Structure formats: structure tokens, C-alpha cells
Amino acid sequence: MSQAKELGTLVVVILKARHLHQPSFYKQDPYAQAVLSGQTQRTKPEPKGGQHPVWDEEFRFPVLADPGKDKVNRKLEVSCWKDESRAEDKLLGKGIVDIESTLKTGEFDDWVPLETSGGARGELYLEMTFYANSPPPINRRPSKFKQSDRFTRPQSY
């Protein structure tokens, strides 16, 4: 099987979350996780972060040329979890971001809604920047002249 060509690097900054689901009375230690093209990265748990944790952690993901089946290489899955020391971590909410427009514009800064089967479960703030391996395409504005008139000299009267 051939290796897919790498288009560039997607830098993802998981900044903070708001209105997270808090399943228990005690302050939770939440962490965030991001998955792209099968590569998973997570923040450190925010001690006593509760419903409004702040992480400000940066992750780098390679972006592959092949979108793959179901565009798996174009979907960034983000989630928030409650760190449990004595049991399995609990999912607080998850969301999916289509990175296709970020690959074209180069940037994304926005709140991503998180959900579970129980409904809306807060939001996660992401900052994303795409750095292409190739030089940027030359975006020229359309000429005001017709193609035939571009190099003609003005007529003398």
C-alpha cells in the first residue's frame, strides 16, 4: 500500500471550553482530545476546571492529500472528558469540525458545539492554522482588459 502524500500541517490550539456537562456535584478535572486521520492528541487535565476549563495547548497534525473513505482525513473530531482516577474517564461531549474550508482559507477560530446522546453539552474553542508544504497558489484578480487588449498601446488621436 502506498503512503498518502502529505499536503501540510494543521496546527490546532485547544484554548478553552464553556458550559461543559458536570455529571457530579464535585468540581471535575476535564481534558480535551482531538483526533484527525487516526492520530489522537489530548490536553493535560485541568485541575478543578469544572464547567469552564482553560488549556491553551497546541497540537500539530499532518494533513494527507487523500480525503479517504467518508472524508476521514477532513474531519477533526474533538471531545471533552472527565478525568477519573479510579474509574474509566467519562465523555462530557464531542463535536466534529470539517477542516476543508480551513485548508482553503488557512485559518479557523470559533466555538465548536459539543453533544452527547443526551443533547447539547457545551462548547470548545479552537484556533486552527494550516501550513501548506507547497507554495501558495497565485491568486490574481481578474484583469480589467480583454485578453486581446492587454498588451496593446493606446491609440493616438
Disulfide bonds with the S-S distance in Angstrom:
none
